[in-house]
Amino acid sequence: MKIAGVFLLAIGFEGLVTAQYWYSVLFIPLGVFVAMLPIRIRTGVCIACQGPLQRDQAICPACGAPQM
């Protein structure tokens, strides 16, 4: 999502340079919005030991590693 936001911002800035201002009006706010969306990936396994985790479990029961 962050990369997509950067591409959208680049399209918006290109609209400023080429005097096609509707690109800027459309893509700059869209790029900022997309770039600020939170990214949360849930795999269901521990980062350190690859042990299985329950949903919303913050600490691995097998190795005690905190999950980010």
PyMOL Python script that loads the backbone (N, CA, C, O; Angstrom):
from pymol import cmd

cmd.read_pdbstr("""\
ATOM      1  N   MET A   1       0.825  -1.185   0.000  1.00  0.00           N
ATOM      2  CA  MET A   1       0.000   0.000   0.000  1.00  0.00           C
ATOM      3  C   MET A   1       0.880   1.263   0.000  1.00  0.00           C
ATOM      4  O   MET A   1       0.535   2.275  -0.611  1.00  0.00           O
ATOM      5  N   LYS A   2       1.988   1.182   0.677  1.00  0.00           N
ATOM      6  CA  LYS A   2       2.856   2.363   0.725  1.00  0.00           C
ATOM      7  C   LYS A   2       3.428   2.668  -0.652  1.00  0.00           C
ATOM      8  O   LYS A   2       3.531   3.831  -1.042  1.00  0.00           O
ATOM      9  N   ILE A   3       3.797   1.629  -1.382  1.00  0.00           N
ATOM     10  CA  ILE A   3       4.354   1.824  -2.716  1.00  0.00           C
ATOM     11  C   ILE A   3       3.292   2.379  -3.654  1.00  0.00           C
ATOM     12  O   ILE A   3       3.580   3.240  -4.485  1.00  0.00           O
ATOM     13  N   ALA A   4       2.071   1.889  -3.522  1.00  0.00           N
ATOM     14  CA  ALA A   4       0.977   2.394  -4.348  1.00  0.00           C
ATOM     15  C   ALA A   4       0.723   3.874  -4.057  1.00  0.00           C
ATOM     16  O   ALA A   4       0.453   4.646  -4.977  1.00  0.00           O
ATOM     17  N   GLY A   5       0.805   4.271  -2.797  1.00  0.00           N
ATOM     18  CA  GLY A   5       0.638   5.673  -2.434  1.00  0.00           C
ATOM     19  C   GLY A   5       1.709   6.558  -3.048  1.00  0.00           C
ATOM     20  O   GLY A   5       1.427   7.676  -3.479  1.00  0.00           O
ATOM     21  N   VAL A   6       2.942   6.057  -3.088  1.00  0.00           N
ATOM     22  CA  VAL A   6       4.037   6.827  -3.686  1.00  0.00           C
ATOM     23  C   VAL A   6       3.808   6.987  -5.190  1.00  0.00           C
ATOM     24  O   VAL A   6       4.050   8.062  -5.740  1.00  0.00           O
ATOM     25  N   PHE A   7       3.346   5.932  -5.855  1.00  0.00           N
ATOM     26  CA  PHE A   7       3.059   6.034  -7.289  1.00  0.00           C
ATOM     27  C   PHE A   7       1.933   7.030  -7.561  1.00  0.00           C
ATOM     28  O   PHE A   7       2.006   7.805  -8.515  1.00  0.00           O
ATOM     29  N   LEU A   8       0.901   7.010  -6.732  1.00  0.00           N
ATOM     30  CA  LEU A   8      -0.196   7.953  -6.920  1.00  0.00           C
ATOM     31  C   LEU A   8       0.273   9.396  -6.702  1.00  0.00           C
ATOM     32  O   LEU A   8      -0.133  10.299  -7.433  1.00  0.00           O
ATOM     33  N   LEU A   9       1.120   9.607  -5.702  1.00  0.00           N
ATOM     34  CA  LEU A   9       1.683  10.943  -5.490  1.00  0.00           C
ATOM     35  C   LEU A   9       2.534  11.382  -6.679  1.00  0.00           C
ATOM     36  O   LEU A   9       2.496  12.545  -7.080  1.00  0.00           O
ATOM     37  N   ALA A  10       3.296  10.453  -7.239  1.00  0.00           N
ATOM     38  CA  ALA A  10       4.126  10.789  -8.395  1.00  0.00           C
ATOM     39  C   ALA A  10       3.265  11.197  -9.582  1.00  0.00           C
ATOM     40  O   ALA A  10       3.619  12.128 -10.306  1.00  0.00           O
ATOM     41  N   ILE A  11       2.148  10.520  -9.795  1.00  0.00           N
ATOM     42  CA  ILE A  11       1.242  10.895 -10.878  1.00  0.00           C
ATOM     43  C   ILE A  11       0.681  12.300 -10.626  1.00  0.00           C
ATOM     44  O   ILE A  11       0.562  13.103 -11.551  1.00  0.00           O
ATOM     45  N   GLY A  12       0.339  12.586  -9.369  1.00  0.00           N
ATOM     46  CA  GLY A  12      -0.170  13.910  -9.034  1.00  0.00           C
ATOM     47  C   GLY A  12       0.851  15.005  -9.255  1.00  0.00           C
ATOM     48  O   GLY A  12       0.513  16.072  -9.768  1.00  0.00           O
ATOM     49  N   PHE A  13       2.106  14.757  -8.874  1.00  0.00           N
ATOM     50  CA  PHE A  13       3.148  15.756  -9.089  1.00  0.00           C
ATOM     51  C   PHE A  13       3.466  15.921 -10.576  1.00  0.00           C
ATOM     52  O   PHE A  13       3.811  17.017 -11.019  1.00  0.00           O
ATOM     53  N   GLU A  14       3.351  14.846 -11.339  1.00  0.00           N
ATOM     54  CA  GLU A  14       3.532  14.956 -12.781  1.00  0.00           C
ATOM     55  C   GLU A  14       2.439  15.849 -13.380  1.00  0.00           C
ATOM     56  O   GLU A  14       2.692  16.582 -14.336  1.00  0.00           O
ATOM     57  N   GLY A  15       1.242  15.789 -12.828  1.00  0.00           N
ATOM     58  CA  GLY A  15       0.171  16.671 -13.284  1.00  0.00           C
ATOM     59  C   GLY A  15       0.491  18.128 -13.027  1.00  0.00           C
ATOM     60  O   GLY A  15       0.116  18.990 -13.821  1.00  0.00           O
ATOM     61  N   LEU A  16       1.181  18.423 -11.929  1.00  0.00           N
ATOM     62  CA  LEU A  16       1.602  19.810 -11.676  1.00  0.00           C
ATOM     63  C   LEU A  16       2.635  20.264 -12.701  1.00  0.00           C
ATOM     64  O   LEU A  16       2.580  21.393 -13.189  1.00  0.00           O
ATOM     65  N   VAL A  17       3.572  19.384 -13.022  1.00  0.00           N
ATOM     66  CA  VAL A  17       4.653  19.749 -13.939  1.00  0.00           C
ATOM     67  C   VAL A  17       4.131  19.929 -15.359  1.00  0.00           C
ATOM     68  O   VAL A  17       4.562  20.837 -16.070  1.00  0.00           O
ATOM     69  N   THR A  18       3.208  19.072 -15.773  1.00  0.00           N
ATOM     70  CA  THR A  18       2.716  19.118 -17.154  1.00  0.00           C
ATOM     71  C   THR A  18       1.477  19.996 -17.312  1.00  0.00           C
ATOM     72  O   THR A  18       0.888  20.027 -18.393  1.00  0.00           O
ATOM     73  N   ALA A  19       1.075  20.693 -16.287  1.00  0.00           N
ATOM     74  CA  ALA A  19      -0.060  21.615 -16.293  1.00  0.00           C
ATOM     75  C   ALA A  19      -1.389  20.919 -16.568  1.00  0.00           C
ATOM     76  O   ALA A  19      -2.312  21.521 -17.115  1.00  0.00           O
ATOM     77  N   GLN A  20      -1.478  19.647 -16.185  1.00  0.00           N
ATOM     78  CA  GLN A  20      -2.761  18.942 -16.213  1.00  0.00           C
ATOM     79  C   GLN A  20      -3.219  18.842 -14.759  1.00  0.00           C
ATOM     80  O   GLN A  20      -3.009  17.833 -14.085  1.00  0.00           O
ATOM     81  N   TYR A  21      -3.849  19.917 -14.302  1.00  0.00           N
ATOM     82  CA  TYR A  21      -4.102  20.089 -12.882  1.00  0.00           C
ATOM     83  C   TYR A  21      -5.131  19.122 -12.320  1.00  0.00           C
ATOM     84  O   TYR A  21      -5.159  18.895 -11.111  1.00  0.00           O
ATOM     85  N   TRP A  22      -5.969  18.552 -13.159  1.00  0.00           N
ATOM     86  CA  TRP A  22      -6.940  17.605 -12.617  1.00  0.00           C
ATOM     87  C   TRP A  22      -6.250  16.335 -12.145  1.00  0.00           C
ATOM     88  O   TRP A  22      -6.770  15.650 -11.265  1.00  0.00           O
ATOM     89  N   TYR A  23      -5.063  15.994 -12.721  1.00  0.00           N
ATOM     90  CA  TYR A  23      -4.275  14.882 -12.179  1.00  0.00           C
ATOM     91  C   TYR A  23      -3.855  15.201 -10.742  1.00  0.00           C
ATOM     92  O   TYR A  23      -3.922  14.350  -9.855  1.00  0.00           O
ATOM     93  N   SER A  24      -3.426  16.436 -10.537  1.00  0.00           N
ATOM     94  CA  SER A  24      -2.969  16.844  -9.203  1.00  0.00           C
ATOM     95  C   SER A  24      -4.113  16.813  -8.203  1.00  0.00           C
ATOM     96  O   SER A  24      -3.965  16.313  -7.088  1.00  0.00           O
ATOM     97  N   VAL A  25      -5.243  17.348  -8.609  1.00  0.00           N
ATOM     98  CA  VAL A  25      -6.395  17.419  -7.706  1.00  0.00           C
ATOM     99  C   VAL A  25      -6.888  16.027  -7.343  1.00  0.00           C
ATOM    100  O   VAL A  25      -7.361  15.805  -6.229  1.00  0.00           O
ATOM    101  N   LEU A  26      -6.781  15.098  -8.269  1.00  0.00           N
ATOM    102  CA  LEU A  26      -7.272  13.744  -8.029  1.00  0.00           C
ATOM    103  C   LEU A  26      -6.250  12.866  -7.319  1.00  0.00           C
ATOM    104  O   LEU A  26      -6.582  12.208  -6.333  1.00  0.00           O
ATOM    105  N   PHE A  27      -5.007  12.847  -7.808  1.00  0.00           N
ATOM    106  CA  PHE A  27      -4.050  11.845  -7.363  1.00  0.00           C
ATOM    107  C   PHE A  27      -3.251  12.221  -6.122  1.00  0.00           C
ATOM    108  O   PHE A  27      -2.820  11.321  -5.400  1.00  0.00           O
ATOM    109  N   ILE A  28      -3.031  13.495  -5.837  1.00  0.00           N
ATOM    110  CA  ILE A  28      -2.260  13.847  -4.634  1.00  0.00           C
ATOM    111  C   ILE A  28      -3.034  13.492  -3.362  1.00  0.00           C
ATOM    112  O   ILE A  28      -2.461  12.838  -2.491  1.00  0.00           O
ATOM    113  N   PRO A  29      -4.309  13.887  -3.204  1.00  0.00           N
ATOM    114  CA  PRO A  29      -5.023  13.463  -1.994  1.00  0.00           C
ATOM    115  C   PRO A  29      -5.221  11.948  -1.918  1.00  0.00           C
ATOM    116  O   PRO A  29      -5.159  11.364  -0.836  1.00  0.00           O
ATOM    117  N   LEU A  30      -5.458  11.315  -3.074  1.00  0.00           N
ATOM    118  CA  LEU A  30      -5.613   9.865  -3.089  1.00  0.00           C
ATOM    119  C   LEU A  30      -4.318   9.171  -2.675  1.00  0.00           C
ATOM    120  O   LEU A  30      -4.349   8.189  -1.933  1.00  0.00           O
ATOM    121  N   GLY A  31      -3.187   9.673  -3.150  1.00  0.00           N
ATOM    122  CA  GLY A  31      -1.892   9.103  -2.778  1.00  0.00           C
ATOM    123  C   GLY A  31      -1.593   9.259  -1.302  1.00  0.00           C
ATOM    124  O   GLY A  31      -1.065   8.337  -0.679  1.00  0.00           O
ATOM    125  N   VAL A  32      -1.920  10.409  -0.728  1.00  0.00           N
ATOM    126  CA  VAL A  32      -1.714  10.620   0.714  1.00  0.00           C
ATOM    127  C   VAL A  32      -2.607   9.681   1.514  1.00  0.00           C
ATOM    128  O   VAL A  32      -2.170   9.097   2.506  1.00  0.00           O
ATOM    129  N   PHE A  33      -3.857   9.536   1.085  1.00  0.00           N
ATOM    130  CA  PHE A  33      -4.780   8.644   1.785  1.00  0.00           C
ATOM    131  C   PHE A  33      -4.311   7.194   1.744  1.00  0.00           C
ATOM    132  O   PHE A  33      -4.316   6.511   2.768  1.00  0.00           O
ATOM    133  N   VAL A  34      -3.910   6.724   0.581  1.00  0.00           N
ATOM    134  CA  VAL A  34      -3.469   5.336   0.432  1.00  0.00           C
ATOM    135  C   VAL A  34      -2.171   5.101   1.198  1.00  0.00           C
ATOM    136  O   VAL A  34      -2.002   4.048   1.813  1.00  0.00           O
ATOM    137  N   ALA A  35      -1.259   6.057   1.170  1.00  0.00           N
ATOM    138  CA  ALA A  35       0.017   5.886   1.871  1.00  0.00           C
ATOM    139  C   ALA A  35      -0.160   5.863   3.386  1.00  0.00           C
ATOM    140  O   ALA A  35       0.673   5.290   4.089  1.00  0.00           O
ATOM    141  N   MET A  36      -1.224   6.471   3.903  1.00  0.00           N
ATOM    142  CA  MET A  36      -1.418   6.506   5.347  1.00  0.00           C
ATOM    143  C   MET A  36      -2.286   5.355   5.872  1.00  0.00           C
ATOM    144  O   MET A  36      -2.500   5.248   7.080  1.00  0.00           O
ATOM    145  N   LEU A  37      -2.780   4.501   4.986  1.00  0.00           N
ATOM    146  CA  LEU A  37      -3.558   3.353   5.445  1.00  0.00           C
ATOM    147  C   LEU A  37      -2.661   2.430   6.266  1.00  0.00           C
ATOM    148  O   LEU A  37      -1.521   2.173   5.879  1.00  0.00           O
ATOM    149  N   PRO A  38      -3.158   1.935   7.383  1.00  0.00           N
ATOM    150  CA  PRO A  38      -2.328   1.043   8.196  1.00  0.00           C
ATOM    151  C   PRO A  38      -2.179  -0.322   7.525  1.00  0.00           C
ATOM    152  O   PRO A  38      -3.105  -0.823   6.886  1.00  0.00           O
ATOM    153  N   ILE A  39      -1.016  -0.899   7.684  1.00  0.00           N
ATOM    154  CA  ILE A  39      -0.754  -2.235   7.167  1.00  0.00           C
ATOM    155  C   ILE A  39      -0.664  -3.183   8.348  1.00  0.00           C
ATOM    156  O   ILE A  39       0.138  -2.980   9.260  1.00  0.00           O
ATOM    157  N   ARG A  40      -1.492  -4.219   8.326  1.00  0.00           N
ATOM    158  CA  ARG A  40      -1.446  -5.222   9.386  1.00  0.00           C
ATOM    159  C   ARG A  40      -1.577  -6.586   8.737  1.00  0.00           C
ATOM    160  O   ARG A  40      -2.606  -6.902   8.140  1.00  0.00           O
ATOM    161  N   ILE A  41      -0.547  -7.382   8.853  1.00  0.00           N
ATOM    162  CA  ILE A  41      -0.533  -8.702   8.246  1.00  0.00           C
ATOM    163  C   ILE A  41      -0.567  -9.736   9.356  1.00  0.00           C
ATOM    164  O   ILE A  41       0.279  -9.720  10.250  1.00  0.00           O
ATOM    165  N   ARG A  42      -1.532 -10.627   9.302  1.00  0.00           N
ATOM    166  CA  ARG A  42      -1.647 -11.698  10.289  1.00  0.00           C
ATOM    167  C   ARG A  42      -1.341 -13.024   9.614  1.00  0.00           C
ATOM    168  O   ARG A  42      -2.013 -13.418   8.661  1.00  0.00           O
ATOM    169  N   THR A  43      -0.337 -13.699  10.110  1.00  0.00           N
ATOM    170  CA  THR A  43       0.026 -14.976   9.515  1.00  0.00           C
ATOM    171  C   THR A  43      -0.411 -16.157  10.368  1.00  0.00           C
ATOM    172  O   THR A  43      -0.538 -17.267   9.850  1.00  0.00           O
ATOM    173  N   GLY A  44      -0.643 -15.954  11.652  1.00  0.00           N
ATOM    174  CA  GLY A  44      -1.046 -17.040  12.539  1.00  0.00           C
ATOM    175  C   GLY A  44       0.117 -17.862  13.063  1.00  0.00           C
ATOM    176  O   GLY A  44      -0.092 -18.898  13.694  1.00  0.00           O
ATOM    177  N   VAL A  45       1.356 -17.408  12.806  1.00  0.00           N
ATOM    178  CA  VAL A  45       2.537 -18.096  13.326  1.00  0.00           C
ATOM    179  C   VAL A  45       3.452 -17.094  14.014  1.00  0.00           C
ATOM    180  O   VAL A  45       3.413 -15.897  13.726  1.00  0.00           O
ATOM    181  N   CYS A  46       4.262 -17.588  14.911  1.00  0.00           N
ATOM    182  CA  CYS A  46       5.210 -16.757  15.649  1.00  0.00           C
ATOM    183  C   CYS A  46       6.318 -16.271  14.718  1.00  0.00           C
ATOM    184  O   CYS A  46       6.760 -17.002  13.832  1.00  0.00           O
ATOM    185  N   ILE A  47       6.759 -15.041  14.924  1.00  0.00           N
ATOM    186  CA  ILE A  47       7.826 -14.476  14.111  1.00  0.00           C
ATOM    187  C   ILE A  47       9.156 -15.180  14.401  1.00  0.00           C
ATOM    188  O   ILE A  47       9.952 -15.399  13.489  1.00  0.00           O
ATOM    189  N   ALA A  48       9.396 -15.532  15.665  1.00  0.00           N
ATOM    190  CA  ALA A  48      10.686 -16.087  16.060  1.00  0.00           C
ATOM    191  C   ALA A  48      10.785 -17.600  15.834  1.00  0.00           C
ATOM    192  O   ALA A  48      11.757 -18.073  15.244  1.00  0.00           O
ATOM    193  N   CYS A  49       9.788 -18.359  16.299  1.00  0.00           N
ATOM    194  CA  CYS A  49       9.921 -19.825  16.281  1.00  0.00           C
ATOM    195  C   CYS A  49       8.978 -20.519  15.307  1.00  0.00           C
ATOM    196  O   CYS A  49       9.021 -21.742  15.176  1.00  0.00           O
ATOM    197  N   GLN A  50       8.134 -19.765  14.627  1.00  0.00           N
ATOM    198  CA  GLN A  50       7.169 -20.293  13.666  1.00  0.00           C
ATOM    199  C   GLN A  50       6.126 -21.215  14.301  1.00  0.00           C
ATOM    200  O   GLN A  50       5.518 -22.037  13.616  1.00  0.00           O
ATOM    201  N   GLY A  51       5.924 -21.072  15.615  1.00  0.00           N
ATOM    202  CA  GLY A  51       4.892 -21.834  16.306  1.00  0.00           C
ATOM    203  C   GLY A  51       3.514 -21.246  16.041  1.00  0.00           C
ATOM    204  O   GLY A  51       3.401 -20.056  15.744  1.00  0.00           O
ATOM    205  N   PRO A  52       2.466 -22.052  16.141  1.00  0.00           N
ATOM    206  CA  PRO A  52       1.120 -21.535  15.870  1.00  0.00           C
ATOM    207  C   PRO A  52       0.654 -20.566  16.954  1.00  0.00           C
ATOM    208  O   PRO A  52       0.972 -20.741  18.131  1.00  0.00           O
ATOM    209  N   LEU A  53      -0.100 -19.542  16.550  1.00  0.00           N
ATOM    210  CA  LEU A  53      -0.635 -18.546  17.466  1.00  0.00           C
ATOM    211  C   LEU A  53      -2.148 -18.511  17.340  1.00  0.00           C
ATOM    212  O   LEU A  53      -2.704 -18.765  16.271  1.00  0.00           O
ATOM    213  N   GLN A  54      -2.805 -18.193  18.446  1.00  0.00           N
ATOM    214  CA  GLN A  54      -4.244 -17.963  18.420  1.00  0.00           C
ATOM    215  C   GLN A  54      -4.497 -16.547  17.899  1.00  0.00           C
ATOM    216  O   GLN A  54      -3.578 -15.730  17.843  1.00  0.00           O
ATOM    217  N   ARG A  55      -5.724 -16.264  17.524  1.00  0.00           N
ATOM    218  CA  ARG A  55      -6.082 -14.941  17.018  1.00  0.00           C
ATOM    219  C   ARG A  55      -5.890 -13.888  18.118  1.00  0.00           C
ATOM    220  O   ARG A  55      -6.322 -14.092  19.252  1.00  0.00           O
ATOM    221  N   ASP A  56      -5.245 -12.766  17.785  1.00  0.00           N
ATOM    222  CA  ASP A  56      -4.965 -11.645  18.691  1.00  0.00           C
ATOM    223  C   ASP A  56      -4.082 -12.036  19.873  1.00  0.00           C
ATOM    224  O   ASP A  56      -4.199 -11.446  20.947  1.00  0.00           O
ATOM    225  N   GLN A  57      -3.220 -13.002  19.698  1.00  0.00           N
ATOM    226  CA  GLN A  57      -2.295 -13.394  20.758  1.00  0.00           C
ATOM    227  C   GLN A  57      -1.030 -12.548  20.617  1.00  0.00           C
ATOM    228  O   GLN A  57      -0.415 -12.522  19.551  1.00  0.00           O
ATOM    229  N   ALA A  58      -0.641 -11.853  21.695  1.00  0.00           N
ATOM    230  CA  ALA A  58       0.471 -10.910  21.639  1.00  0.00           C
ATOM    231  C   ALA A  58       1.818 -11.531  21.989  1.00  0.00           C
ATOM    232  O   ALA A  58       2.858 -11.011  21.585  1.00  0.00           O
ATOM    233  N   ILE A  59       1.813 -12.632  22.732  1.00  0.00           N
ATOM    234  CA  ILE A  59       3.056 -13.276  23.138  1.00  0.00           C
ATOM    235  C   ILE A  59       2.976 -14.749  22.785  1.00  0.00           C
ATOM    236  O   ILE A  59       1.979 -15.412  23.072  1.00  0.00           O
ATOM    237  N   CYS A  60       4.024 -15.256  22.164  1.00  0.00           N
ATOM    238  CA  CYS A  60       4.055 -16.667  21.753  1.00  0.00           C
ATOM    239  C   CYS A  60       4.117 -17.562  22.997  1.00  0.00           C
ATOM    240  O   CYS A  60       4.969 -17.345  23.858  1.00  0.00           O
ATOM    241  N   PRO A  61       3.233 -18.563  23.110  1.00  0.00           N
ATOM    242  CA  PRO A  61       3.288 -19.452  24.272  1.00  0.00           C
ATOM    243  C   PRO A  61       4.479 -20.393  24.253  1.00  0.00           C
ATOM    244  O   PRO A  61       4.883 -20.876  25.310  1.00  0.00           O
ATOM    245  N   ALA A  62       5.051 -20.669  23.099  1.00  0.00           N
ATOM    246  CA  ALA A  62       6.166 -21.606  23.021  1.00  0.00           C
ATOM    247  C   ALA A  62       7.498 -20.959  23.384  1.00  0.00           C
ATOM    248  O   ALA A  62       8.272 -21.532  24.152  1.00  0.00           O
ATOM    249  N   CYS A  63       7.777 -19.773  22.843  1.00  0.00           N
ATOM    250  CA  CYS A  63       9.106 -19.170  23.056  1.00  0.00           C
ATOM    251  C   CYS A  63       9.031 -17.860  23.851  1.00  0.00           C
ATOM    252  O   CYS A  63      10.061 -17.383  24.328  1.00  0.00           O
ATOM    253  N   GLY A  64       7.861 -17.278  24.003  1.00  0.00           N
ATOM    254  CA  GLY A  64       7.712 -16.041  24.780  1.00  0.00           C
ATOM    255  C   GLY A  64       8.057 -14.774  24.020  1.00  0.00           C
ATOM    256  O   GLY A  64       8.178 -13.709  24.625  1.00  0.00           O
ATOM    257  N   ALA A  65       8.215 -14.865  22.716  1.00  0.00           N
ATOM    258  CA  ALA A  65       8.567 -13.689  21.914  1.00  0.00           C
ATOM    259  C   ALA A  65       7.329 -12.812  21.690  1.00  0.00           C
ATOM    260  O   ALA A  65       6.260 -13.322  21.355  1.00  0.00           O
ATOM    261  N   PRO A  66       7.473 -11.504  21.874  1.00  0.00           N
ATOM    262  CA  PRO A  66       6.334 -10.610  21.578  1.00  0.00           C
ATOM    263  C   PRO A  66       6.134 -10.509  20.071  1.00  0.00           C
ATOM    264  O   PRO A  66       7.091 -10.562  19.298  1.00  0.00           O
ATOM    265  N   GLN A  67       4.878 -10.365  19.669  1.00  0.00           N
ATOM    266  CA  GLN A  67       4.526 -10.265  18.256  1.00  0.00           C
ATOM    267  C   GLN A  67       4.221  -8.809  17.924  1.00  0.00           C
ATOM    268  O   GLN A  67       3.483  -8.155  18.660  1.00  0.00           O
ATOM    269  N   MET A  68       4.761  -8.304  16.857  1.00  0.00           N
ATOM    270  CA  MET A  68       4.569  -6.911  16.462  1.00  0.00           C
ATOM    271  C   MET A  68       3.306  -6.758  15.663  1.00  0.00           C
ATOM    272  O   MET A  68       2.973  -5.652  15.239  1.00  0.00           O
TER     273      MET A  68
END
""", "prot")
cmd.dss("prot")
cmd.show_as("cartoon", "prot")
cmd.util.cbc("prot")
cmd.orient("prot")
